[in-house]
């Protein structure tokens, strides 16, 4: 059996590689900076209980994804709502409590 010839691989140019890296970094930044964007768009107030926040307690204000998909971060903020930690816990526990009371959830 004859040995196989190596396949020629076309490597991207440095400019193409740099462009891909910039695009990937931009995608990561767009997805991780949604908290700052949500705070800027919706303000420092809880959408459920209307509690207002300042710099000293802003860490208690969270961003809730309405559809549950943390990768769905539209630039207009339509999938986000700012919730205090109590309201955010309440939103996520409602399904668990409903399942428990109806007998369909875990016990």
ROTORNU-357540 format. One record per atom (N, C-alpha, C): atom name; residue in three letters; x, y, z. Coordinates in steps of 0.02 Angstrom, whole numbers, plus 50000, padded with zeros to 5 digits. Layout:
% residues N
("CA","Ala",(X,Y,Z))
...
***
This chain:
% residues 107
("N","Unk",(50042,49941,50000))
("CA","Unk",(50000,50000,50000))
("C","Unk",(50045,50062,50000))
("N","Unk",(50028,50109,49958))
("CA","Unk",(50068,50169,49952))
("C","Unk",(50051,50218,50009))
("N","Unk",(50100,50255,50033))
("CA","Unk",(50086,50305,50084))
("C","Unk",(50044,50361,50056))
("N","Unk",(50002,50389,50098))
("CA","Unk",(49958,50444,50077))
("C","Unk",(49997,50508,50074))
("N","Unk",(49978,50550,50029))
("CA","Unk",(50008,50616,50024))
("C","Unk",(49975,50662,50074))
("N","Unk",(50012,50706,50103))
("CA","Unk",(49981,50753,50150))
("C","Unk",(49933,50801,50113))
("N","Unk",(49880,50816,50146))
("CA","Unk",(49830,50861,50117))
("C","Unk",(49852,50933,50131))
("N","Unk",(49848,50974,50081))
("CA","Unk",(49866,51044,50090))
("C","Unk",(49810,51080,50126))
("N","Unk",(49828,51115,50178))
("CA","Unk",(49779,51152,50218))
("C","Unk",(49792,51226,50208))
("N","Unk",(49740,51262,50190))
("CA","Unk",(49746,51334,50181))
("C","Unk",(49733,51368,50248))
("N","Unk",(49784,51398,50275))
("CA","Unk",(49777,51434,50338))
("C","Unk",(49751,51504,50325))
("N","Unk",(49711,51530,50370))
("CA","Unk",(49686,51599,50360))
("C","Unk",(49743,51649,50368))
("N","Unk",(49736,51705,50336))
("CA","Unk",(49786,51757,50343))
("C","Unk",(49780,51787,50413))
("N","Unk",(49830,51824,50433))
("CA","Unk",(49829,51855,50499))
("C","Unk",(49770,51902,50507))
("N","Unk",(49753,51938,50454))
("CA","Unk",(49697,51985,50456))
("C","Unk",(49631,51947,50465))
("N","Unk",(49623,51891,50430))
("CA","Unk",(49563,51851,50438))
("C","Unk",(49557,51821,50508))
("N","Unk",(49613,51797,50534))
("CA","Unk",(49614,51770,50602))
("C","Unk",(49597,51824,50653))
("N","Unk",(49625,51882,50645))
("CA","Unk",(49611,51938,50691))
("C","Unk",(49538,51958,50688))
("N","Unk",(49509,51958,50629))
("CA","Unk",(49438,51976,50621))
("C","Unk",(49394,51925,50656))
("N","Unk",(49410,51860,50650))
("CA","Unk",(49371,51808,50684))
("C","Unk",(49376,51815,50759))
("N","Unk",(49436,51829,50783))
("CA","Unk",(49445,51837,50856))
("C","Unk",(49406,51898,50881))
("N","Unk",(49408,51953,50844))
("CA","Unk",(49369,52012,50864))
("C","Unk",(49294,51997,50866))
("N","Unk",(49270,51960,50817))
("CA","Unk",(49198,51943,50814))
("C","Unk",(49179,51899,50873))
("N","Unk",(49223,51850,50890))
("CA","Unk",(49208,51807,50946))
("C","Unk",(49208,51846,51012))
("N","Unk",(49257,51890,51020))
("CA","Unk",(49260,51930,51081))
("C","Unk",(49200,51975,51087))
("N","Unk",(49178,52004,51031))
("CA","Unk",(49119,52048,51032))
("C","Unk",(49057,52009,51053))
("N","Unk",(49051,51947,51028))
("CA","Unk",(48995,51905,51047))
("C","Unk",(48995,51889,51121))
("N","Unk",(49054,51876,51149))
("CA","Unk",(49059,51863,51221))
("C","Unk",(49042,51925,51260))
("N","Unk",(49069,51982,51239))
("CA","Unk",(49055,52044,51275))
("C","Unk",(48981,52062,51272))
("N","Unk",(48950,52052,51215))
("CA","Unk",(48879,52067,51209))
("C","Unk",(48838,52025,51257))
("N","Unk",(48859,51963,51268))
("CA","Unk",(48821,51918,51310))
("C","Unk",(48836,51928,51384))
("N","Unk",(48894,51951,51402))
("CA","Unk",(48911,51958,51473))
("C","Unk",(48895,52027,51500))
("N","Unk",(48889,52076,51458))
("CA","Unk",(48875,52144,51482))
("C","Unk",(48801,52160,51484))
("N","Unk",(48758,52109,51480))
("CA","Unk",(48687,52124,51479))
("C","Unk",(48663,52154,51544))
("N","Unk",(48697,52141,51600))
("CA","Unk",(48675,52171,51663))
("C","Unk",(48683,52247,51661))
("N","Unk",(48741,52270,51639))
("CA","Unk",(48751,52342,51635))
("C","Unk",(48702,52374,51585))
("N","Unk",(48689,52340,51530))
("CA","Unk",(48642,52366,51481))
("C","Unk",(48571,52368,51510))
("N","Unk",(48551,52315,51546))
("CA","Unk",(48484,52314,51576))
("C","Unk",(48476,52368,51628))
("N","Unk",(48528,52379,51668))
("CA","Unk",(48524,52432,51718))
("C","Unk",(48519,52501,51685))
("N","Unk",(48554,52510,51630))
("CA","Unk",(48552,52574,51595))
("C","Unk",(48483,52584,51562))
("N","Unk",(48455,52532,51533))
("CA","Unk",(48391,52537,51498))
("C","Unk",(48333,52543,51546))
("N","Unk",(48330,52498,51596))
("CA","Unk",(48272,52494,51640))
("C","Unk",(48279,52532,51706))
("N","Unk",(48338,52557,51720))
("CA","Unk",(48348,52595,51781))
("C","Unk",(48363,52552,51842))
("N","Unk",(48374,52584,51898))
("CA","Unk",(48392,52550,51960))
("C","Unk",(48331,52540,52003))
("N","Unk",(48281,52504,51976))
("CA","Unk",(48219,52493,52011))
("C","Unk",(48193,52423,51996))
("N","Unk",(48164,52391,52046))
("CA","Unk",(48136,52323,52036))
("C","Unk",(48070,52329,51998))
("N","Unk",(48062,52289,51947))
("CA","Unk",(48002,52291,51905))
("C","Unk",(47942,52263,51940))
("N","Unk",(47950,52225,51994))
("CA","Unk",(47893,52195,52029))
("C","Unk",(47871,52236,52090))
("N","Unk",(47918,52251,52135))
("CA","Unk",(47900,52284,52198))
("C","Unk",(47916,52359,52197))
("N","Unk",(47947,52383,52145))
("CA","Unk",(47964,52455,52136))
("C","Unk",(48015,52480,52187))
("N","Unk",(48053,52436,52217))
("CA","Unk",(48106,52456,52263))
("C","Unk",(48161,52490,52223))
("N","Unk",(48184,52547,52247))
("CA","Unk",(48236,52584,52212))
("C","Unk",(48304,52567,52242))
("N","Unk",(48355,52567,52200))
("CA","Unk",(48423,52549,52221))
("C","Unk",(48471,52605,52205))
("N","Unk",(48524,52609,52246))
("CA","Unk",(48578,52657,52232))
("C","Unk",(48643,52617,52230))
("N","Unk",(48699,52651,52225))
("CA","Unk",(48763,52617,52218))
("C","Unk",(48780,52572,52277))
("N","Unk",(48755,52588,52336))
("CA","Unk",(48772,52548,52395))
("C","Unk",(48738,52480,52396))
("N","Unk",(48680,52473,52365))
("CA","Unk",(48644,52409,52366))
("C","Unk",(48626,52383,52296))
("N","Unk",(48658,52410,52245))
("CA","Unk",(48643,52390,52176))
("C","Unk",(48658,52317,52163))
("N","Unk",(48702,52286,52202))
("CA","Unk",(48717,52215,52194))
("C","Unk",(48657,52171,52209))
("N","Unk",(48606,52197,52243))
("CA","Unk",(48545,52159,52258))
("C","Unk",(48495,52160,52201))
("N","Unk",(48507,52199,52150))
("CA","Unk",(48463,52203,52092))
("C","Unk",(48490,52156,52038))
("N","Unk",(48448,52110,52016))
("CA","Unk",(48469,52060,51967))
("C","Unk",(48431,52070,51902))
("N","Unk",(48456,52037,51850))
("CA","Unk",(48423,52040,51785))
("C","Unk",(48390,51972,51773))
("N","Unk",(48324,51973,51763))
("CA","Unk",(48286,51913,51750))
("C","Unk",(48272,51908,51675))
("N","Unk",(48285,51850,51646))
("CA","Unk",(48269,51838,51575))
("C","Unk",(48197,51812,51572))
("N","Unk",(48154,51849,51541))
("CA","Unk",(48083,51832,51539))
("C","Unk",(48069,51764,51508))
("N","Unk",(48106,51747,51455))
("CA","Unk",(48094,51683,51422))
("C","Unk",(48138,51627,51451))
("N","Unk",(48179,51642,51500))
("CA","Unk",(48221,51591,51532))
("C","Unk",(48285,51575,51494))
("N","Unk",(48295,51604,51435))
("CA","Unk",(48354,51591,51394))
("C","Unk",(48406,51645,51408))
("N","Unk",(48459,51626,51441))
("CA","Unk",(48511,51674,51459))
("C","Unk",(48553,51696,51400))
("N","Unk",(48546,51663,51344))
("CA","Unk",(48582,51683,51283))
("C","Unk",(48540,51730,51239))
("N","Unk",(48477,51740,51256))
("CA","Unk",(48434,51785,51219))
("C","Unk",(48439,51854,51250))
("N","Unk",(48485,51894,51222))
("CA","Unk",(48499,51960,51249))
("C","Unk",(48492,52013,51195))
("N","Unk",(48429,52029,51176))
("CA","Unk",(48419,52079,51124))
("C","Unk",(48444,52148,51146))
("N","Unk",(48470,52188,51100))
("CA","Unk",(48498,52252,51119))
("C","Unk",(48447,52301,51148))
("N","Unk",(48382,52291,51133))
("CA","Unk",(48331,52336,51160))
("C","Unk",(48309,52318,51230))
("N","Unk",(48334,52262,51258))
("CA","Unk",(48317,52242,51326))
("C","Unk",(48248,52213,51334))
("N","Unk",(48217,52191,51280))
("CA","Unk",(48148,52167,51284))
("C","Unk",(48141,52100,51320))
("N","Unk",(48194,52063,51329))
("CA","Unk",(48191,51999,51365))
("C","Unk",(48213,52005,51437))
("N","Unk",(48228,52065,51460))
("CA","Unk",(48253,52075,51528))
("C","Unk",(48204,52113,51570))
("N","Unk",(48206,52099,51635))
("CA","Unk",(48175,52142,51684))
("C","Unk",(48218,52141,51746))
("N","Unk",(48228,52200,51775))
("CA","Unk",(48269,52206,51835))
("C","Unk",(48226,52188,51894))
("N","Unk",(48249,52138,51933))
("CA","Unk",(48213,52116,51992))
("C","Unk",(48260,52115,52052))
("N","Unk",(48233,52135,52110))
("CA","Unk",(48273,52129,52171))
("C","Unk",(48281,52055,52186))
("N","Unk",(48327,52038,52229))
("CA","Unk",(48341,51968,52242))
("C","Unk",(48280,51931,52271))
("N","Unk",(48238,51965,52310))
("CA","Unk",(48178,51933,52337))
("C","Unk",(48127,51918,52283))
("N","Unk",(48114,51966,52239))
("CA","Unk",(48066,51956,52185))
("C","Unk",(48092,51904,52135))
("N","Unk",(48157,51904,52123))
("CA","Unk",(48186,51855,52077))
("C","Unk",(48178,51785,52104))
("N","Unk",(48192,51776,52168))
("CA","Unk",(48181,51710,52199))
("C","Unk",(48108,51690,52195))
("N","Unk",(48063,51737,52206))
("CA","Unk",(47991,51723,52203))
("C","Unk",(47971,51700,52133))
("N","Unk",(47995,51733,52082))
("CA","Unk",(47978,51715,52014))
("C","Unk",(48000,51644,51999))
("N","Unk",(48061,51626,52019))
("CA","Unk",(48087,51560,52004))
("C","Unk",(48058,51505,52049))
("N","Unk",(48032,51521,52106))
("CA","Unk",(48005,51470,52151))
("C","Unk",(47931,51456,52137))
("N","Unk",(47897,51498,52100))
("CA","Unk",(47826,51487,52087))
("C","Unk",(47812,51421,52051))
("N","Unk",(47852,51405,52001))
("CA","Unk",(47843,51342,51966))
("C","Unk",(47856,51282,52010))
("N","Unk",(47906,51286,52052))
("CA","Unk",(47922,51231,52097))
("C","Unk",(47865,51222,52148))
("N","Unk",(47840,51276,52175))
("CA","Unk",(47786,51271,52224))
("C","Unk",(47722,51244,52192))
("N","Unk",(47707,51268,52131))
("CA","Unk",(47648,51243,52096))
("C","Unk",(47652,51169,52082))
("N","Unk",(47711,51146,52062))
("CA","Unk",(47721,51075,52049))
("C","Unk",(47714,51034,52113))
("N","Unk",(47740,51061,52167))
("CA","Unk",(47735,51026,52231))
("C","Unk",(47663,51019,52254))
("N","Unk",(47626,51074,52249))
("CA","Unk",(47556,51073,52272))
("C","Unk",(47511,51031,52227))
("N","Unk",(47527,51027,52163))
("CA","Unk",(47485,50987,52117))
("C","Unk",(47505,50914,52117))
("N","Unk",(47561,50898,52148))
("CA","Unk",(47583,50828,52152))
("C","Unk",(47625,50808,52092))
("N","Unk",(47640,50853,52046))
("CA","Unk",(47680,50836,51987))
("C","Unk",(47753,50851,51997))
("N","Unk",(47771,50889,52049))
("CA","Unk",(47840,50908,52061))
("C","Unk",(47875,50859,52106))
("N","Unk",(47939,50872,52118))
("CA","Unk",(47979,50830,52162))
("C","Unk",(47961,50845,52234))
("N","Unk",(47965,50794,52275))
("CA","Unk",(47951,50803,52347))
("C","Unk",(48013,50791,52386))
***
